[in-house]
Amino acid sequence: MTDTVDALILDLLQWIGPGTRAYAEVMEAWRTSCPRLPVWEEANARGLIERRHVPGSAALIALSPAGTALLRAQGRAGAPAPGRRGAGK
């Protein structure tokens, strides 16, 4: 994977943060149709994010333990997340 995609995956993880975000919000801000920048798809494939289902609620996205560990290893846990469209929490 390219350094660009790796950096963007870290941005995605940091943007999601320690809580959860609505699946629709994540898709609005991060889904891409560009095959050269598969940020969402690659983060899923690497097991860095997880979808949580709460009965009666929309799906939520959260960091997996591996995603949290990666952010910590990169020194990005707790740092302000980079801005993305639809980034309101």
Phi, psi and omega in degrees: 000151183282159176299326179298313180295318178301317179295319179291326175298317177298320177299316179300311181299317179294322179295319177297316175075192185283346180264218177232161173227151178295140180306315181300321179295317179296316180296320179298319185274331192238345181291142178221151175259005181277115182293347179272348179231067183276059188299305181299312183297318181290321177298321176296312183298327180277356179072030184269343179227159179220150178262133179244137179248126175244121181309131179084002181234165174289157177298145179242152178244136179218163174288141171279168174305323178293323178294317178298317180296321179296315178301316179297316181297329180270002179071026184249358178290132178086350178280153178302137181285146175295148182289145174219154177298142182071027188275008179293138180258000000 
